Amino acid sequence: MTSGPAGGGPDVVLDLLGSDLDLRAWVLSPTGRQVAGPKDAEPALSAQVCAELAAEHLAATRTGRRAPHRVTVGATTYSLFPVRGRGQPPVTPPGARSPQGAGAGRDVRETVLSDWLLVVEADAGDWAEERLDLLYGVTQLIAVERDRRDAARTVRRRLAQEVLELVQTGAAPAEIAARLRVAAPVLLPGLGAAPHWQVVVARVEWEDGDEQTGRVAQTLLEEILVDPHATGPEQSDRIAVAHTGEEAVALVPLPSVSSEHDGSAAGVLAEALLASVREPLTAGLDGDGRVTLGVSAAVHSAEGLRGALEEARHARRVAAARPGRVCAAGHQELASHVLLLPFVPDDVRRAFTARLLDPLRDYDRRHRAELIPTLEAFLDSDGSWTRCANRLHLHVNTLRYRVGRIEQLTGRDLSRLEDKLDFFLALRMS
């Protein structure tokens, strides 16, 4: 398990499972990223299968189901074994006393977004106790690697925490720049200094209002920002993440804003972040949790870092105003109307949307007239009668009748820009 020349890490253990027990196995992160796998496994697990397995693991862990969790994807059955890190209760085989007894829900919630899982291509339901014991032993070996990688992040976390505190306390740009010069060689060895930096802010929220989730968000953000295209954990894990009581803040070094790293899977764009985590985390958070992410523009100096932090925080608030368990927003959206919507008081939002849309909703309920969908399509078509009619598969005269009914019920004129804008905002806030 030792990394470097003396050992091969978890891949070697998985190769032994294949050669000695004829078991194909992989190690996945909570977001479905493949951490380790057998070298000669063909075909490899697809990204879609990894996401489905991670989602099933998160859902099973949240509901307290006893491991191993058996999942069938397509025609293949997999058994999922949790990998517990240092300081967490060990996973016990069926028949032994479960570590997740009464009062353990909080512990599960604090670790469910950071635990790895061992995936075995087999149905463990009919396994002998000895084989189950062996697989649980393998998870303990893999946990050693999980703890080693977590310990390797200590220096990066400390550097990020120092930079965050300097930025938030209004330190002089020269002092912040000096700290960045220390951080850059650690995050990008051989480069000397990062010409540009980007900030990503993440927050994990639970419906019971617990705000001390910064450490959970920190671990999750470190996982999300791993570059899956880099080789080896040391090359892929280059992000420094700090945390406060309620949020995590990542300092992302960019060798060049025009390089392939800008907007890459390293996590510098909101859509890239969402694509990597939406499916598994949505299942794992179903019921009482949310993850929201905000991404800043790239800045090239310490003077711009404070603005980048505020920009990422504003973007995260925009994401938080959207529906869904996992949401993200980028800096480019801050020049849009969407920046204003999260800061409109709830009672004002409800009154505004009710005044404009309730008459249409009531009419649709009574007559099944589909006025709301028609209004949405009309605005999306920029008021073009032909494009809207084609989109809805309606005759233009039928569309004109519906729009006329909308205007009659609301007292508005959809040929006026102001009224179109009011309807557009009402639909966005509803």
N, C-alpha and C positions, 0 to 999 in steps of 0.2 A: 503493500500500500504506500510505501514511501515514495514521494515525488522525486524526480530527477533520475540520475544514473542508477541509484540504488534500488529503485522500484518503478512500477508502472502505473500506480494508482488504481482506481476502481475498474479500469478496462481489463486489467489482467485478471481480476477476480471474476469478471463476467465471462472472459474467455475460458476460465477453468470450469465455470458452470456449463458452458457449451461442450467442452471436450470431455469432461468427466461424467456429467449427468444428462447430456443431450438437452439442455435447457437454454433457449435463447432468452436473453434478458437485457434490459436497458435501465439506465437511471435517468429520470426526468425531473425537471424543476417544476414548481407549482404552476408555471405558465406554459408548460409543455415543451420547453427547450430541452433538447437531448444533451445531458451532461456527460454520459458515458455509454458505451455500447460495445458489443463484441466486434472485433475487427473484420471478421469474415461473414457477418450476418447479411444474407441476401434473401429476399429484398429487405432493405432497411425500412424502419418505421417512417411513414410519411408524416409530414407536418400536420395534416388533418387528423390522423390517428393519434398522434401525440397530444394534440389539443383535446380530443375527446377523452382520452385516458386521464389527462390531468384534470379535466372538468369533473369526471366521475369520482376521482380521488378526493377532490376538494369537497364535493357534495357529500360523499360518504363520511368524511372526517367531520364535517360540520354537524351532521345529524347523529354522530356518535356510533355509527355502525362498526361492528368488530371486524378487524382485519384478519386475513387478507380479503380485499374486495374483488369479487369476480365480475368481469365486464366482458361482454361480447360485442365486438365491432366487426360488422360484416359477418363473415363465417368463422372468425377467429376469436377464441376465448383467451383472455388475459387475467392474471391474478396480480393485484396491486398490494405491495407491502410498504407501509410508511417507513421513512428513514428519519429517525429522531436525532437531533444534534445534542451537543453538550448542554447539561442543565435541564434536559427534558426527561420525563419519565420514559423508560424503555418500553418498546413494543413487546407484548407478551403473546405467546401462542394461544389459540383457543383452548379453553379449559382452565387456564390460569387466571388469576385475578386481574381484571382489567385495570390499567393505570388511569383510565378515564372514568372515575367514579363520580359520586356526587360532588358538585362544586368544581369540577374540572373544566366546565364550559369556557371559563375565562382563559385558561391555559390554552385550550384548543384554538380560541379566537386569536390569541397572540402569536401563534406559531403556524397556523394553517396556511398563511400566505408566504411562508419561507421554507417549509419542509420539502425535502426531496421525496421521491417515491421510486421504489424498485418495481419494474414491470417485468413479469415473467410470462412468456407465451405458453401458457398451460393452465389447466383448470385445477386449482389447488383444493377443490372441494372434497376430493376423494384421496388426498395424500395421507400417507402414514405420518404419525407424530414426529418420527425421526427426520423426515424430509422437511417438514415445516420448521423444526428446530434449526436445521441447517440454514434455511433461507432467512430466518430471523437473525441468525449469526452473521450472515452476509450483510444484512442491513446495518449491523453494528460496525462491521468493517468499513462500509461505505460512509457511515457517520463520521468516521475518523477523517476522511477526506473533506467532508462537509465542514467540519470544525476547523480543519487546516486552512481552507479557503477563506472562512470567515475571519480567522485570526490574521490572515495576510491583508485583510482590508483595514486593519486597525490604524496603520499609518495614514492611509488615504482618508479615513474618517476624521482623524485628528486634524489633518491639514484643512479639510473642508470645514470643520467646526471653527477653526481659527479664522479662516477667511470670512465665514458667515458672520461671526461675532464682530469682526472689524467693519464689515459693510454695514451691519445693523446699528452699530454704535457711532457711525459717522466718522470713522478714522480717516486720516489723511490719505489721499490716493497714493502717495509715495510709500506709505506703510503697507497698504494693500498690495501694491505692485511688488514689494519685496517678498511678501508671503507667497504671491503667485509664482515668483521666480523659484522659490523653494519647491512649490507643488508641481510645476511643469515637468521637471526631470523624473519625478516619481511616477507621474501619470503617462508621460510620453518619453521614455528613456531614449537617449540618442538624438532627440530633436532639440534639446536645449531649452527652448521656451515656446509656449503655444501662442501663435500670433492672434488667435481669437478664442473666445470663451462663450459658452452658452449656458443658460440656467434652466433647469427643469424643477418644478415644484409639484409634489404629490401629497395627497391627503387621503387617509382611510377613515371612513366615518361609519359608526354603528348607530342604529336607531335609538339606543338607550342613552345617547348623548355623551358617551365616554370620549373625552377630548385628548386623553393621553395616549395617542396612537402614533406619535412621531417615529418611535423606534420600529414599529411594524411597517410604516410607510418607507422608512429608510431601507430595511432589508428587501422589501418588494421592489423599490426603485433600483437598487443595486442589481437585482435579477433582471429587471426589464431592460436596463441599459447595457447589459453584456452584449458585445459584438459577436453574433453567431458565426460570422465569416472568418474571424481570427482563429489562429491555431494555438491551442493550449490555453489553460486558464490564466497564465500570467500575461499573455498577449491580448486576451479578450476582455479582461477585467481592468479597465483603466479609468474608471469613473470614481470621483470623490463625492460622497454623499454625507451631509450633516443632517441633524434633525433638531427640531424644537419639540415642545410638548405635543403639538397637534399636526405638524407637517414635516416632510422631508425635503431637503434642498440639494440638488445635484449640481456640481460644477463640472461641466463637460468641456474638455479641451479639444479644440479643433485645429489641426495643423494648417488648414487653409479653408476659408469659406467657399472657395471655388473648387475644392477637391471633392473626390468621391465620398469623403467622410461627411460632408455637409448634406444632411437629409438621408443619411444611410441608416442601416439597422442599428447603429450605435445609439439611436434614440434621440436624434436632434429635431425630429419633426413629430408633431402630434399624431398624424395619421400612422406613422411607422410604429409609434408606441401602441396605439389602439390595435393595430393589426396583430401585434404579437401577444396581446393579453386579453382581448375582448371575450373570446369564447370560453376559455377555462375559468377566468375570474368571474364572469357573469354567473356561471353555475355555482361557483364556490361561495359567492356573496349573496346568492338568492335568499331573500327573507329579511335580512337586517343589515346589510353592509353595502358600502359604495366606495369606489376608487375614482378620484378626479385628478387630472393632470393638466398642468399648464407649461408651455414652452416659450422661452424668450427668443428674440433675435440674437444673432451673434454680435459680440462687442470685441473690440480690439485693444482695450486698455482698462486699467483699474478704475479710471474715472467713470466708465460706462457700466461697471458691474452693479452698482446700486440701482440704476435704472433697469437693468436686465432682471434683477430680482423682483422689483415691483411689477415689471411687465409680465413675468411668469406668474406671479401671484394674481394679477388681474385676469390673466388668461384662465387660470384655474377656477376663478369665480365664475367666469363665463361658462366653463365646462360644467360646474356644479349646478347651474341653472337649467341644464338640459335633462331630459328624462333618461333613465337607464342606470344600470349598476356600474358601468365603467364608461367614463366620458373624458375626453381630452379636448383642448383648444390650443391653437398656436398664436404666436404674436401677430400674424397677419390679420387675424380676426378682430384685433383691437381697433382697427380703423373702420369698423363696420358698426351698424346699429346694434349688433348683438352685444357690444360692450355695455350698452346702456341698460339692456333688459334685466340683468341680474340685480341691479341696484334700484329697481322700481319696487316700492313696498307691495307686499302681497295683497293688501286690501285694495290698493289702487289698481293692480293688475286685474283682480277679479271684477271690480266695478267696470273697468274699461272694456274687458272682453264680454261681460254680460250684456252691456248696453248695445254692443254691435252684433254679437253672435247669437244671443239667446233667442231673439225673434226667428232667426233662421233655423236654429235647432228645433224649436217648438213646431215650426211649420213642417220640417222634415219628419218629425215623429208622427205628425197627424196625417201627412199626405205622401210620405216616402218620395219626396221631390228631389232629394240629393242636391239641395242648394249649397250646402257647405262644400262638398267636393267640387261642385261647379265653380264656386268662388275661388277655391284654391287653384284649380286648373286655369281659370281666367287670368289670375294674377301671375301664375308661373309662365303663362304664354305672353306676358307683357301686354295684355289687353288686345291681342290679335284674335279677331273673331274666327278666322279661317283655321289658324293653328290650334286654337282651343277646341273648336268643333271637331277637327280631325282627331285630336287627342282623346276626346270623350266619345267619339264615334256617334256624334249627333249631327242633325241638320242645323245649319246656321240659324234658321228661324226658331228652332227649338231652343238653341242657346240664347238667342236674344230674348225669348219669352222668360227663361229662367233668370237672366240678369235683370230684366225689368222687374220681376217679382222680388228679387233681392233689394233693388233700389226702393220699391214700394214699401216693403216691410221695415226697412231701416231708415228711410228718409235720406239716403245718400245717393250720390251721382257717381257712378264708376267711370265716367269720362273725365272726372276731375282728379288730378294728381294727389291732392290732399286726402280725398276720400279713399283712393286706392292705397295710400300709405297707411291710413288708419286701419283698414281691413287687414293689410299685410301684417302689421304689428299685432293686431288682435289675434290673428291665427298663430303667430309665433309664440305668443304668451299664453295661449289656451292649453 
